Amino acid sequence: MKKILIANRGEIARRIIHTAHAMGIETVAVYSDPDREALHVREATTSFALGGTTSAESYLRIERLLAAARATGADAVHPGYGFLSENAEFAQAVQQAGLAWIGPPPDAIRALGDKAGAKALARQAGVPCLSGYDGEDQSEELLVRQAQQIGYPVMVKAVAGGGGRGMRLVSQPGQLIEAVRSAKSEALAAFGSDRVLLERALTAPRHVEVQVFADQHGHCIHLGERDCSVQRRNQKIIEEAPSPAVDAAMRARMGQCAVQLAQAAGYQGAGTVEFLVEGGEFFLMEMNTRLQVEHPVTEALTGLDLVEWQIRVARGEPLPLAQGEVRLHGHAIEVRLCAEDENFVPCAGSVALFAAPAASQFCTRPLGAGPVLRFDHALQAGMAVTPYYDSMLGKLIVHAADRASAIDALARALREVYVLGLPTNRAFLAACLEHPVFRAGAALVPFLQTAADPIREGLAEAEGAALVPAVLATQLQGLDARALLACPLERPLRVRHRGAERLLGLALGAGQQLCVRDGDGLQDWAWSGGPPARAWCACARTVPS
């Protein structure tokens, strides 16, 4: 294996490039038209233009990816995650083209990518599953009868695909038909199949997943669990390991079940078996046949490079460790930084400014005296964030000696990250980490159903309080306030914020303090005359007008 084509983009492409180059392997980056200036394109050994704008026109074109491999002399393909990473036809086409596929065998992808088939395989392997219906008959009349038999609430799930698409929670019988039709429509558009299954719904579970790895010689081990319970739109935004709810005995049981399922499917490479946990019991959700977004959490705990393991397994090498040699150290937490507004709606735009605290990237580092920060991203000032791809901008990961230290360090790091030019969930993530329920290790899958609105309200208050210093920073950058306001009369300043206009009045007060009239009050500000960031350090007090 001398040159790997990475059939992906962004931070995951950069992550794979980092490890491949460290192993002395050349890389090929592919890119769509909007990604021509992306960091992964510049960092790879060579690159190939796929053309097109959307995923369907670029990263999902199997024939174009194979043409790129031929044109650049690549002898292997790594799919990353998302796009075609769990597409058995793509894996098959890569192998038929004589290229090494850095992923599980196509047959294993097929067996586990179908949720109904995976559950049948799991039951044969002795893995606990929730009761439900996953048959071929998809008539609404039968689904109604099956749901009644299972008992409400029930979950409707698309049999194909993942990522929270095609999932609907149904609490009452009268909601079922609409939920089934909606899930089928979404699943057909996303995965090309509208088949769904029903299963008993757990109303307040944890989402806990187990990382497994298997080689071509029959060896399979697990590398511990990750707790992914904090989610919005059925998609994870915070992941941590170890889970606050999993002890050593449960870890061993879950790990063994995950290994049994992987072995039953003839699995090879990295995979993740996902469970719902409630009341000391766990039940299979699905198995993801790829590297996960949150794999750095496991890398931090184990000190292992999982991409390197993927490459070595694809080359036919045995796993470097046996189960008894796996060691987990400290606590790790990851947050997903996304371009989205406070209602979790993805946003497009341009990155006007990007700044972040010092951090490692795409690598593991031993746990030292203090927390270690890792920031996997593909951000740069001036880059366009388009609506054509996933809204995730990057991932911040902290590894510390204990959970409390990891939370503190990660919240602090988030406060030091600046991505200006479009909305992000940076402040929302920090507020989630510092929420008392999360700090107590008690956040379950429904956590944000109740916590999101109070968090939003708190952030809105903080944003309102920051409006005046932000305006002053813009108006007075590099200027002396006395020169700007030489006229003794108050200077009006109209500000538009979130569609509403506010009229401010600027004037110099006693002691050459800068006074701002905002509504019915005056705010006195000590202005340093320095760069914009210093306005945030100004000391303010509100006094009656």
LOKEPA-592776 format. One record per residue (C-alpha): x, y, z. Coordinates in steps of 0.5 Angstrom, whole numbers, padded with zeros to 4 digits, always signed. Each point is the difference from the previous one (the first is absolute). Last residue first. Layout:
BEGIN
XYZ...
end
This chain:
BEGIN
-0062+0116+0066+0001-0005+0006+0006-0003+0000+0003-0007-0003+0007-0002+0001+0006-0002-0004+0007-0002+0000+0003-0001-0007+0003-0007-0001-0004-0001-0006+0002+0006-0003+0007-0003+0000-0002-0005-0005-0001+0006-0005+0007+0003+0000+0003+0005+0005-0003+0007+0001-0001-0002+0008-0007+0002+0001-0003+0000+0007-0007+0000-0001-0006+0003+0003-0007-0002-0002-0006+0004+0001-0007-0002+0000-0007+0001-0003+0002-0003-0007+0007-0001-0001+0004+0006+0002+0007-0001-0001+0005+0004+0004+0008+0000-0001+0004+0002+0006+0003+0007-0001+0000+0001+0007-0007+0002+0000-0003-0002-0006+0001-0001-0008-0006-0001-0004-0003-0006-0004-0007-0001-0001-0003-0007-0002-0006-0001-0004-0002-0007-0001-0003-0004-0006-0003-0007+0000+0002-0005-0006+0005-0004+0005+0004+0006+0002-0001+0007-0004+0004+0006+0003-0001+0007-0001+0005+0005+0003-0002+0007+0003+0006+0004+0002-0002+0004+0006+0003+0007+0000+0006+0003+0002+0004-0001-0006+0006-0003+0000-0003-0007+0000+0005-0004-0004+0006+0004+0002-0002-0002+0007-0001-0007-0001+0007-0001-0003+0000-0004-0006+0003-0007-0001-0007-0003-0001-0005+0004+0003-0006-0001-0004+0001-0008+0000+0002-0001+0007-0006+0005+0002-0005-0004-0003+0003-0007+0003+0000+0004+0007-0007+0002-0001-0003-0007-0003+0004-0004+0006-0006+0000+0005-0005-0002-0005+0004-0006-0002+0001-0002+0007-0008+0001+0001-0001-0004-0007+0005-0006+0003-0004-0001+0006-0006+0000-0004+0003-0005-0005+0002-0005+0006-0007+0001+0003-0003-0003-0006+0005-0005-0001+0000-0004+0006-0007-0003+0000+0000-0004-0007+0008+0001+0001+0001-0005+0005-0005-0005-0004+0006-0005-0001+0002+0000+0007+0005+0005+0004+0001-0002+0007+0008+0000+0000-0001+0005+0006+0003+0005-0005-0005-0001-0005-0006+0001+0005+0004+0006+0003+0001+0004-0007+0007+0002-0001+0001-0005-0006-0007+0002-0003+0002+0008+0000+0007-0002-0003-0004-0003-0006-0005+0005-0001+0006+0006+0000+0003-0004-0005-0006-0002-0004+0002+0005-0006-0003+0005-0004+0004+0003-0006+0005+0005-0001+0004-0001+0006+0003-0006+0002+0004+0001+0007+0002-0005+0005+0002+0002+0007-0006-0001+0003+0000-0007-0003+0006-0001+0003-0002+0002+0007-0006-0005+0000+0005-0006-0002+0004+0001+0005-0005+0001+0006-0004-0007-0003+0007-0003+0000+0002+0001+0007-0007-0002+0002+0000-0006-0004+0007-0002+0003+0008-0001-0002-0002+0004-0006-0001-0001-0008-0003+0006-0003-0003+0000-0007-0002+0005-0005-0004-0002-0006+0000+0004-0007-0005+0004-0005-0006-0005+0001-0005+0003-0005+0000-0006-0005+0000+0001-0007-0003+0004-0005-0002+0006+0004+0007+0003-0001+0004+0003+0005+0005+0004-0004+0007+0001+0002+0003+0007+0001+0003-0001+0007+0002-0008+0001-0003-0006+0002+0001-0007-0001-0001-0003+0007+0003-0005+0005+0001+0004+0007+0004-0004+0005+0001+0003+0007+0004-0004+0005-0002+0001+0008+0005+0001+0005+0006-0004+0003+0001-0004-0007-0005-0005-0003+0004-0003-0006-0001+0004-0007-0005-0003-0006+0000+0003-0006-0004+0004-0005+0001+0007+0002+0003+0002+0007-0002+0006+0003+0002+0008+0001-0007+0004+0001-0004+0002-0006-0001+0005-0005-0004+0001-0006-0002+0006-0003-0005+0002-0006-0002-0007-0001-0005+0000-0006-0007-0002+0000-0005-0006+0001-0004-0002+0006-0003-0006+0002-0007+0001+0005+0002-0003+0007-0005+0005+0003+0006+0005+0002+0003+0000-0007+0004-0005-0003+0007+0000-0003+0002-0006+0005+0006-0001+0005-0001-0007+0002+0002-0002+0007+0005-0005+0003+0001-0002+0007+0006-0005+0003+0001-0003+0007+0006-0003+0003+0004-0006-0003-0003-0006-0003+0005-0006-0002-0001-0006-0005+0005-0005+0001-0005-0006+0003-0004+0001-0007+0006-0001-0004+0004+0005-0003+0003+0002-0007-0005-0003-0004+0002-0005-0005+0003+0003-0007-0004-0001-0007+0002+0007-0003-0008+0002+0002+0002-0002+0007+0006+0005+0000-0004+0005-0003-0006+0000+0005+0005-0001+0006+0004+0007-0003-0007+0003+0000-0002-0002+0007+0007+0003+0003+0000-0003+0007+0001+0004+0006-0005-0004+0003-0005+0006+0004+0002+0005-0005-0001-0004-0006-0007-0002+0002-0002+0007+0001+0004+0001-0007-0005-0005-0003-0006+0005+0000-0002+0001-0007+0000-0008+0000+0004-0004-0005-0004-0005-0004-0005-0006+0000-0005+0004+0005-0004-0006+0004-0007+0001+0002-0004+0001+0006+0002-0006+0005-0003+0000+0007+0003+0002+0007-0003-0002+0007+0003+0004+0006-0007+0004+0000+0001+0003-0007+0005-0001-0005-0001+0001-0007+0006-0004-0004+0004+0002-0006+0005-0005-0003+0006+0004-0003+0005-0002-0006+0007+0000-0002+0003-0006-0004-0003-0006-0002-0006-0004+0001-0003-0007-0001-0007+0002+0002+0000-0005+0006+0007+0003+0002-0003+0007+0000-0006-0002+0004+0004-0004+0005+0005+0006+0001-0006+0005+0002-0003-0006+0005+0007+0000+0003+0001+0007+0001-0007+0001+0003+0002-0005+0005+0007+0002+0002-0003+0007+0000-0005-0002+0004+0005-0003+0005+0004+0006+0000-0005+0005+0002-0004+0004-0005-0004+0006+0002+0005+0005-0001+0002-0002-0007+0007-0001-0001+0001+0004-0004-0004+0006-0003-0004+0002-0005-0003+0007-0001-0004+0002-0007-0004-0006-0002-0005+0000-0005-0007-0002+0002-0003+0007-0002+0005+0002+0006+0004-0005+0004+0003+0000+0007+0000-0008+0001+0006-0002-0004+0004-0004+0006+0006-0003-0003+0002-0007+0001+0006-0004+0001+0006-0003-0005-0004-0006-0002+0004-0006-0003+0000-0005-0006+0005-0005-0003-0002-0004-0006+0006+0001-0004-0003+0005-0005+0000+0005+0006-0005+0003+0005-0001+0006+0004-0006+0002+0004-0002+0007+0003-0006-0001+0005-0006+0005+0000-0004+0003+0005-0007+0004-0001-0003+0001+0007-0007-0002+0001-0006+0005+0002-0007-0002-0004+0003-0007-0003-0004-0002-0006-0003-0007-0002+0002-0001-0007-0003+0001-0007+0004-0001-0006+0000+0004-0007+0001-0001-0007+0000+0006-0004+0006-0001-0004+0005+0005-0004+0004+0002+0006-0002+0007+0001-0006+0002-0005-0003-0007+0002+0002+0000+0007-0004+0007+0001-0006-0002-0004+0000-0007+0005+0001+0004+0006-0006+0005-0002-0005-0005-0002+0002-0004+0006-0001+0006+0005-0007+0002-0003-0002-0008+0001+0002+0000+0007-0003+0006+0003-0007-0002+0002+0003-0006+0003+0004+0005+0005+0007+0001+0002+0004-0001-0006+0007+0002-0001+0002+0001-0007+0007-0002-0003+0001+0000-0008+0006+0004+0001+0004+0000+0007+0007-0001-0003-0002-0007-0003-0001-0003-0007-0005-0006-0001-0005-0003+0004-0003+0007+0001-0003+0000+0007-0007+0001+0003+0001+0000+0008-0006-0003+0004-0003+0003+0007-0004-0004+0000-0001-0007+0000+0003-0005-0004-0006-0004-0002-0004+0007-0002+0006+0002-0004+0000-0007-0004-0008+0001-0001+0002+0007-0003+0006-0002-0004-0005-0006-0003-0005+0005-0002+0005+0005-0003+0003-0005-0004+0007-0001+0000+0001-0008+0000+0007-0001+0000+0001-0001+0007+0003+0004+0005-0005+0000+0006+0002+0002+0007+0003-0003+0007+0007+0004+0002+0006-0004-0002+0005-0004+0005+0006-0003-0004+0000-0008+0000+0003+0000-0006-0006-0003-0004-0004+0006+0003+0006+0005-0003-0001-0003-0007-0007+0001+0000+0001+0007+0003+0005+0001-0005-0005-0002-0006-0005+0005+0003+0005+0005+0000+0003-0001-0007+0007+0003+0000+0002-0006+0004-0001-0006-0005+0002+0005-0006+0006+0003+0004+0002-0007+0001-0001-0002-0007+0004+0006-0002+0006-0002+0004+0002+0005+0006+0004+0006-0002+0007+0002-0003-0002-0003-0007+0006-0001-0004+0000+0001-0007-0001-0005-0006-0006+0003-0003-0004-0006+0002+0002+0002+0008-0002+0008-0001-0007-0002-0004-0001-0005+0006+0001+0005+0005-0004+0005-0004-0006-0005-0001+0000-0001+0008-0001+0007+0002+0002+0002+0007+0005+0005-0002-0003+0002-0006-0002+0007+0003+0001+0000+0007+0007-0002+0004+0007-0001-0003-0001-0004-0007+0008-0002+0000+0002-0003-0007+0006-0003-0002+0005-0001-0006+0000+0007-0002+0003+0001-0007-0003+0007+0000-0004-0001-0007-0002-0007+0002-0002+0003+0007-0004+0006-0003-0004-0005-0005-0002-0004+0006-0003+0006+0004-0003+0003-0007-0003-0007+0000-0003+0000+0007-0003+0007-0001-0002+0001+0008+0005+0005+0001-0001+0004-0006-0007+0002-0004-0004-0004+0006+0004+0004+0005-0002+0007-0003+0005+0004-0004+0002-0003-0006+0008-0002-0002+0003-0006+0003+0007+0004+0000+0006-0005+0002+0005+0002+0005+0008-0002+0001+0004-0001+0006-0006+0002+0005+0001+0007+0004-0003+0005-0005-0006-0004-0002-0002-0002+0007+0001+0008+0002-0006+0002-0005+0002+0004-0006-0004-0004-0005-0005-0002+0005-0006+0004-0003+0001-0004-0007+0001-0007+0003+0006-0003+0003+0004-0006+0000+0006-0001+0004+0005-0005-0002+0005-0002+0005+0007-0003+0001+0002-0005+0005+0006+0001+0005-0003-0002+0006+0000+0007+0002-0003+0002-0006-0006-0005+0000-0001+0002+0007-0001+0008-0001-0003-0001-0007-0006-0004+0004-0001+0005+0004+0000+0005-0005-0005-0004-0004-0004+0000+0006+0000+0008+0002-0003+0001-0007-0001-0004-0006-0001-0008-0002+0002-0005-0005+0007+0000+0003+0005-0003-0005+0005-0004+0003+0007-0001-0003+0006-0005+0001-0004-0006+0003
end
